[in-house]
């Protein structure tokens, strides 16, 4: 179970292979790769700047991974979140989960990314032709996260 916050891009295939190699019992490996969009609410986005609090971000992500491990039978989890200035179509986040069963891998991956979208200490500023604008949490993301609280 590992968390990395970095400026550099990541190799999804290599990360999947590394997680898969942790156990011979892997029956399912689920990946979520988040990409930077070039549009936001019909406005062109030139790039985004992602900021975080070093140390705090890693602890928050480790905490949610621990909760995911309590909810589902997981063999491995890998989370990478990039920071800095990223352009459209660049990879920004990777969540990988492995389990003996697909339901555990799918649900845990979805749970972790839902948490990332609402509660993780990352701040994103979209840079648009008319200037910069901080990204706010969408109501739909909050609703997705609330369903996990109801399922405890």
Secondary structure, 3 states (H helix, E strand, C coil): CEEEEECCCCCHHHHHHHHHCCCCCCCEEEEEEEECCCEECCEECCEEEEEECCCHHHHHHHHHHHHHHHHCCCCEEEEEEECEEEECCCEEEEEEEEECCHHHHHHHHHHHHHHHHHCCCEEEEEEECCEEEECCCCHHHHHHHHHHHHCC
